[in-house]
Amino acid sequence: MLPLHATPGDRIEPLTPLRLLTGWTFEPVLLGVIVLIGALYLYGVHRLRKRGDKWSRGRTFAFVGVGLGSAVIATQSAIGAYDTVLISVHMVQHMILSMLTPLALALGAPVTLALRTLPQRPRKWLLSVLHSRFAKLICFPLIGFTLFVVSPWVLYFSGWYDATLRSAVLHDLLHLHFVLVGSLFFWPLLGLDPVPGRVIYPFRMLMTFLTLPFHAFLGITIMSADKLIAEDWYTSFGRAWSPSPVRDQYIAGGLLWGSGDIVGLVFFAVLFVQWVRESQREARREDRRLDRLEEQARRAEQAPR
């Protein structure tokens, strides 16, 4: 069994489909944090339903099942074990933690759940954070967009990525970075939670659409690069099994390109459906307002003078 941060000194077995399914290595601290977050969310749902309020099962599944579940798979399964051995596996992990996990967590609306279940004092603390200048600044959509599209370029074409391979602490912080940056991008755009930075739907869809070429350009750049990313690290493993480091990097670029565009288009579709539903709700509210005005005018005409 490989450690979660394999180094060239470890004995590296070939990555096979069977090992991909069965190669789990649990890191107690990280797993404990994920379990604690899931338990707190489920406790909040329990309290809400106990007092007779409703909470969508879909939101619960999105947060616990998909959001936290994908984080466990990305860090504790064979993906977490081989992410320092194959850059293609790392790229799968990157896309899960930066796109799937934050999007699913946002769909779970945990801030809304917290505001509805926390005691008065912690609720005031949370509201003060949400209304703070720092929250308004960090949640400004252009900040999240810039970090989301620029940080991968800095990561892979500087010494940052190589440093995360050589340090277990930096490696774990990189995972946290992926989730936080993805959350800063997806959370305000999705708009389910009352976080700062929510904007009108056309702007949300424009920003989502603009991420597609950035993923494509980065993926193509990685695929066509003449120099290997973190070359000294990956070649020092001396693997005799495929893929070769050159082919592995080509696969990684293709995964970044393809998966980034797929998730981006899915999110674009989600925003479009939200926009249509919001427009329909607004139309119904306007119809009711006009009906009330018409009824008031009719009664005024019928009233005795």
C-alpha positions in Angstrom: 0.0 0.0 0.0 1.4 3.4 -1.0 1.5 6.3 1.4 -0.7 9.3 0.7 2.4 11.3 -0.3 4.5 8.8 -2.2 8.1 9.8 -2.9 10.7 8.3 -5.3 12.1 6.2 -2.4 8.8 4.3 -2.1 8.1 1.1 -4.0 5.6 2.0 -6.6 3.3 -0.7 -8.0 1.7 -0.1 -11.4 -1.7 1.6 -11.3 -4.2 -0.9 -12.5 -8.1 -0.7 -12.6 -8.3 -3.0 -9.6 -5.8 -1.0 -7.6 -7.7 2.2 -8.6 -10.8 0.7 -6.9 -9.2 -0.9 -3.9 -6.1 1.2 -3.1 -7.5 3.2 -0.2 -5.2 4.7 2.5 -7.0 6.7 5.2 -5.4 9.7 6.7 -7.0 9.9 10.2 -6.8 13.7 10.8 -8.1 14.7 7.3 -10.8 12.0 7.4 -11.8 13.1 10.9 -12.2 16.7 9.8 -14.4 15.6 6.9 -16.5 13.4 9.1 -16.9 16.2 11.7 -18.2 18.6 9.0 -20.6 16.0 7.7 -21.9 15.3 11.2 -22.4 19.0 12.0 -24.4 19.4 8.8 -26.6 16.3 9.5 -27.1 17.6 13.0 -28.3 20.9 11.7 -30.7 19.1 9.3 -32.0 17.0 12.2 -32.7 20.1 14.4 -34.5 21.8 11.5 -36.8 18.9 10.9 -37.3 18.2 14.6 -39.0 21.6 14.9 -41.1 20.9 11.9 -39.2 22.8 9.2 -38.4 21.3 5.8 -35.0 20.8 4.3 -34.4 19.4 0.8 -32.9 15.8 0.7 -31.2 16.9 -2.5 -29.3 19.5 -0.7 -28.2 17.1 2.0 -27.1 14.5 -0.6 -25.2 17.2 -2.5 -23.3 18.4 0.5 -22.6 15.1 2.3 -22.8 12.6 -0.4 -21.2 14.4 -3.3 -19.3 17.3 -1.8 -17.6 15.6 1.2 -17.7 12.2 -0.5 -15.8 13.5 -3.5 -13.2 15.1 -1.1 -12.7 11.7 0.5 -12.3 10.0 -2.9 -9.8 12.6 -4.1 -7.6 12.4 -1.0 -8.0 9.0 0.5 -8.4 6.6 -2.4 -5.8 5.5 -5.0 -6.2 9.0 -6.4 -4.6 10.4 -3.2 -2.0 7.6 -3.2 -0.8 8.1 -6.9 -1.2 11.9 -7.2 2.5 12.4 -6.6 3.5 9.6 -8.9 1.4 10.4 -12.0 0.6 14.0 -13.0 -2.5 12.7 -14.8 -3.8 11.3 -11.5 -3.0 14.6 -9.8 -5.0 16.4 -12.5 -8.1 14.2 -11.8 -7.7 15.2 -8.1 -7.2 18.9 -9.0 -10.5 18.9 -11.0 -12.4 17.1 -8.3 -11.3 19.4 -5.5 -11.5 22.6 -7.4 -14.8 22.1 -9.3 -16.9 19.1 -8.2 -16.4 19.4 -4.4 -17.0 23.2 -4.1 -20.0 23.1 -6.5 -21.6 20.2 -4.5 -20.9 21.9 -1.2 -22.5 25.1 -2.5 -25.6 23.2 -3.6 -25.9 22.0 0.0 -26.5 25.6 1.1 -24.6 25.1 4.5 -24.7 28.9 5.3 -28.5 29.0 5.0 -28.7 25.8 7.2 -26.4 27.4 9.8 -28.4 30.6 9.9 -31.6 28.7 10.5 -30.3 26.4 13.2 -27.5 28.2 15.2 -28.2 29.7 18.6 -28.6 33.5 18.7 -25.1 34.4 19.6 -23.2 32.2 17.1 -25.8 33.3 14.5 -24.9 36.9 15.1 -21.2 36.1 14.8 -21.8 34.4 11.4 -23.9 37.4 10.2 -21.2 39.8 11.3 -18.7 37.8 9.2 -20.9 37.7 6.2 -21.5 41.5 6.4 -17.8 42.3 7.0 -15.7 44.3 4.5 -13.3 41.3 4.2 -16.2 39.0 3.2 -17.5 41.5 0.6 -14.0 41.8 -0.8 -13.0 38.2 -1.0 -16.4 37.1 -2.3 -16.4 39.8 -5.1 -17.0 37.7 -8.2 -14.0 39.1 -10.1 -11.7 38.1 -7.3 -12.9 34.5 -7.3 -12.8 34.4 -11.1 -9.2 35.7 -11.2 -8.0 33.2 -8.6 -9.8 30.4 -10.4 -8.3 31.0 -13.8 -4.9 32.4 -12.9 -3.7 30.2 -10.0 -3.4 27.0 -12.2 -1.1 28.8 -14.6 1.0 30.0 -11.7 0.9 26.5 -10.1 2.1 24.5 -13.1 4.5 27.0 -14.7 6.4 28.1 -11.6 8.3 26.3 -8.8 5.1 26.1 -6.7 3.9 22.7 -7.9 7.4 21.1 -7.6 7.5 22.4 -4.0 4.2 20.8 -3.1 5.5 17.5 -4.4 8.5 17.7 -2.1 6.6 18.8 1.1 3.7 16.9 2.6 2.5 20.0 4.4 2.5 22.1 1.2 0.8 19.2 -0.6 -2.1 19.2 1.9 -2.3 23.0 1.7 -2.6 22.7 -2.1 -5.7 20.5 -1.6 -7.2 23.1 0.7 -6.3 25.8 -1.8 -8.2 24.0 -4.6 -11.4 23.7 -2.5 -11.2 27.3 -1.2 -10.6 28.9 -4.6 -13.3 26.8 -6.2 -15.7 27.8 -3.4 -14.9 31.5 -3.9 -15.8 31.1 -7.5 -18.9 28.9 -7.4 -20.5 30.0 -4.1 -21.5 33.6 -5.1 -22.4 32.6 -8.7 -24.7 29.8 -7.6 -26.4 32.2 -5.2 -28.2 29.7 -3.0 -26.5 30.9 0.2 -26.7 34.6 1.5 -23.0 35.2 0.9 -21.7 38.5 -0.5 -20.9 38.9 -4.1 -24.1 37.6 -5.7 -24.8 39.3 -9.1 -27.4 39.2 -11.8 -27.8 36.0 -13.8 -26.4 37.4 -17.1 -23.2 38.3 -15.4 -23.0 34.9 -13.7 -23.4 33.1 -17.0 -20.8 35.4 -18.7 -18.2 34.6 -16.0 -18.9 30.9 -16.2 -18.6 31.0 -20.0 -15.3 32.8 -19.8 -13.7 30.0 -17.8 -14.0 27.6 -20.7 -11.3 29.0 -22.9 -8.9 29.4 -19.9 -9.2 25.6 -19.2 -8.8 24.8 -22.9 -5.7 27.0 -23.3 -4.1 25.7 -20.1 -4.8 22.1 -21.1 -3.4 22.5 -24.6 -0.4 24.3 -23.3 0.4 21.4 -20.9 -0.2 18.9 -23.7 2.2 20.6 -26.1 4.8 21.7 -23.6 8.4 20.8 -24.6 9.5 20.5 -21.0 8.0 18.2 -18.4 6.4 19.8 -15.4 8.4 18.9 -12.2 10.6 16.9 -14.5 13.3 15.9 -11.9 10.6 14.6 -9.5 8.7 12.5 -12.0 11.7 11.0 -13.8 13.4 10.1 -10.5 10.8 7.4 -9.9 12.3 5.4 -12.7 9.0 3.7 -13.5 9.1 0.8 -15.9 5.3 0.7 -16.4 3.3 3.0 -18.6 2.5 5.7 -19.2 5.8 7.4 -19.7 6.3 10.8 -18.1 5.8 12.5 -21.5 2.6 10.6 -22.2 1.4 11.1 -18.7 1.7 14.9 -19.0 -0.1 14.8 -22.3 -3.0 12.8 -20.7 -3.0 15.3 -17.8 -3.5 18.3 -20.2 -6.3 16.5 -22.0 -8.0 15.7 -18.7 -7.8 19.4 -17.6 -9.2 20.6 -20.9 -12.0 18.1 -21.2 -13.2 17.9 -17.6 -13.0 21.7 -17.1 -15.2 22.3 -20.1 -17.7 19.6 -19.2 -18.1 20.9 -15.6 -18.2 24.5 -16.8 -21.0 23.7 -19.4 -23.0 21.8 -16.7 -22.7 24.7 -14.3 -23.7 27.1 -17.2 -26.8 24.9 -17.7 -27.6 25.0 -14.0 -27.4 28.8 -14.0 -29.6 29.0 -17.0 -32.3 26.8 -15.4 -32.1 28.9 -12.2 -32.5 32.1 -14.3 -35.6 30.7 -16.1 -37.1 29.6 -12.8 -36.4 33.0 -11.1 -37.9 34.8 -14.1 -41.0 32.6 -13.9 -41.3 33.3 -10.1 -40.9 37.0 -10.8 -43.6 36.9 -13.5 -46.0 35.2 -11.1 -45.3 37.8 -8.4 -46.0 40.5 -10.9 -49.2 38.9 -12.1 -50.4 38.7 -8.5 -49.5 42.3 -7.9 -51.4 43.4 -11.0 -54.4 41.3 -10.0 -54.5 43.0 -6.6 -54.3 46.4 -8.2 -57.1 45.5 -10.6 -59.2 44.1 -7.8 -58.7 47.3 -5.8 -59.6 49.5 -8.8 -62.8 47.4 -9.4 -63.8 47.7 -5.7 -63.2 51.4 -5.8 -65.5 51.8 -8.8 -68.2 49.7 -7.2 -68.1 51.6 -3.9 -71.0 54.0 -3.2 -70.3 57.6 -3.7 
